[in-house]
Structures are given as C-alpha cells and as structure tokens.
C-alpha cells in the first residue's frame, strides 16, 4: 500500500507540474496530425475491421490512429482547443510515471529515477504538447516493460502476452517505436538470455502482431508506405546527436524561443505572471550526473540493473544515430527516456543530492513556463491559430494554405468544417489564401504559383503580434 501511494504521489506531482497555462502554447502541426481521420476528412483513410466496426488504420503513413480514437471520445464532451489537447496528454504522462515507479519497486530499486523523470522538463513539455508524438510511445514502452518484468518474476503467461500486445500497440502508434524495441531486445539478449525460450517468444510474437494488426493491414494495402524513405543511413558527425542528448537532459529550448522563426517576447499581462516570469534561473545538474554515471561504468558494471540500462541506451541511441533524420531533435531523443534517469539512479546518491537535482529540474520547468508567459516561442507554436480558427468558423468560402504548420491545426480546432486546401489554385481560378506573415514563413507551399496577392486581413496572437495573413488573388472581388 505504501509503495502504491508513493507511485501515485509521483504521478500527481507530474500532473500538477503539467497543468499550468494549459492554453499555451498553441497546437503545433505535428500535434494535430491525429485529427486527420476525424471530422469528415477529404481523403478517406485506410480502414480495418475490428469485431463489429471499422476503424482508421493510420492517420499518417508512419503514425497510427490510437490517439485518434482516444480523442474522438474526449471530444464528445469537450470542444477541441489547446487545453483539451494538452491535458489528456499530461494525464497519459502521469500514468507513465506511475507505471515507471511501480516498475522500480518491482526491481527493489529506490524511487530516485521516477522522481527525476517526474520533474524532467524535457519529458514534461514534449509530453504535454505531445510533440513527436511521444505520450503513447512512453506509456506503451513502460507498461510493456513492466509486463515483461512481471513475466520474468512470476512466469505467468498472461504477462508475456500483455507485453507483446502493448509493444505491438506502441509500434502501431508510431514506427519509431522500433528504436525502443531494439534497445530493449539487445539489453535482454545481453543480460537476461535465460528468459529467451521458444514458447514465450512465440506468445510474445503473436500478441505483438495482434497489437500492430492495423499497421500491418495498412502496409499490405499501400505497398509498405510506412517504411518508404525512412531507412537512409546518416553519414554526418555523430557528436551532434550526442550533444542533443545532453541538452535534452538539461535546458532544452523546446519551443524554439529566439530562433529564426520565433516571435519576439512580450511582457506578461498580470503582475503575478510578470513577477514569476522574471524569476527565471537555470542550473541543470542532470547532464553532469549522467556523464558521471557513464564514467562510473567500471565500478557499476557488476550491477545487472546498470548493465541492462547502459546496453539499452547504447543500442537505442546507436540505432537512432545511424539513421538520417533521427535523433537530432528532442522529440526523438526523449523517446528513450527514462534510460538516462535509470543510469543516474545507479550512482550512490545521497538524499540531499537527489533534492538538489529535483530543485534544478523545477527551475528548468519554471524557465519554460516563463517563456510561455512571455509568448517567447516559434511561430509554429503560436496561439494565433485559435484566433484564426475562430475567424474562419462558419465561413463557407474556400481557403488555400500556403505554408506548413497551418492546415492540420485549423482542421482540428474547427472539426474539419472549414473548407481548406493545401497549395495554390489552378491558374486563373479565383482563390483566397492563408499563410504566416512574410518574415515568419516556415516552409512555403506553391508561393511562386499564386501570382500577385492582395492582403485582406491580418490575424494576431493573444499578445497582439501579427502571425497570419489572409490574402486573395486579383480574380477575387473584395467583399
């Protein structure tokens, strides 16, 4: 009972830390991809039959529709908004922290790794905005690992079946789950080969295929669309991705404040918010402790727990480092959390040391919240998308999107009821267009095919900064 209460307390801590300013930041395009199959999509998804119903298999070639089904239930009660998108993801993160804490208790390990994870700013904010996406990836990985541990300890077949099915769901959710599976597989083979027996492996494989069945059907019908263009090797320097790992353990500029496409900071409106925003200090200790845990390998190697974590970390990040377009962004790096925290917890830490790390973690969380209060973020995270969606709501006219990061967010917030298309209209066809303001364009789409445009309206964010422009070509009469 005491162990369960501790796990619940850590989950509650994560839930509280993630529940401030839920309306910020805005919904980023990657965060909105799952809404594609909902709200009468223009492109019908590939469907699979489950029992007495049909469900969409994927919302994107390499992203499954599990989150689509989850939010379809949520939005029967709540309207789509940044808060209603962020809070369920925070709840999923809190559940993953709970499972992780229970896993540590099953291993008779101190709760330090779970405490570090619950206060890790990178874990919190990538989960909160489900950038990647990562929320379900973490949950399926940790619950699958917990089920696998229960099988190793009890020998009960239901646990190996549960592990296989959960790992299959993770693979369906996003094929980058392969990085996690590869890491765990190599670590088990290296440290627990006695568990590799024919019958458990067969059960694991069968239930895994059952968990990712929709992904298999989708690729059967599309000729392997999920895996096309994602297997190129990276020939660049590996140290850049290694640097990303250390940054993700410390102060990670998740929302790209001060970057090329960043909006200038503003003063928070309320006096309390302004005061808290000024209390903005960071002094991360996690990266140093992680390096210490790596350097302590000769002394800690005798611990099977340490060996498992280190081998899994090397295998997972080695797989990630070897692939082009993998491991260079925090939303990739964080997928193998909490392996770094497990290694740190293998050090002979005193309670005051853990307290110091947690304090610096909280300062990093406050730093990112301070950025949000100052609306100091890249245009792709701007809350102006909510204002733009409100402007278009009920408008029967057709609009064409000329920049990346707009279409999916509007599709989500307005439940697909706004008539939107991507790219320029055919030559000579009257059209209205939506894009970011010229100096904040992200990835322009067909901007050279529209001809001269006349700006009709500018949409600003909650701080009054122009973010979007609505334009028309000369063939459209002003109304």
Secondary structure, 3 states (H helix, E strand, C coil): CHHHHHHHHHHHHHHHHCCCCCCCCCCCHHHHHHHCCCCCCCCCCCEEEECCEEEECEEECCEECHHHHHHHHHCCCCCCCHHHHHHHHHHHHHHHHHHHHHHHHHCCCCCHHHHHHHCCHHHHHHHHCCCCCCHHHHHHHHHHHHHHHHHHHHCCHHHHHHHHHHHHHHHHHECCHHHHHHHHHHHHHHHCHHHCCHHHHHHHHHHHHHHCHHHHHHHHHHCCHHHCCCCCECCCCCHHHHHHHHHHHCCCCCCCCCCCCECCCCCCCCHHHHHHHHCCCCCCCHHHHHHHHHHCHHHHCCCHHHHHHHHHHHHHHHHHHHECCCCCCHHHHHHHCCHHHHHHHCCCCCHHHHHHHHHHHHHHHHHHHHHHHCCCCEHHHCCHHHHHHHHHCCCCCCEEECECCCHHHHHHHCCCCCCEEECCCCCCCCCEEEEECHHHCCCECCCCCCCCEEEEEEEECCCCCEEEEEEEECCCCCC
